[in-house]
């Protein structure tokens, strides 16, 4: 049975999409992510991930952004699973 689940960007599969629901960090983390266009309610797709704990690439709208593993781990996304 499929349902909605909240996971971090790191836990998403390649090509999987969802909606940003929040950030697991303080105001500084949220401000930095929002400045890059990662905002609550926006659709997001995980495009690629580096080896082991390397950076990953996401797509928000028509823009692709690279995030480090630590920052990506703080982005919470609601996915359909």
Order of alpha helices (4+ residues) and beta strands (2+ residues): beta-beta-alpha-beta-beta-beta-alpha-beta
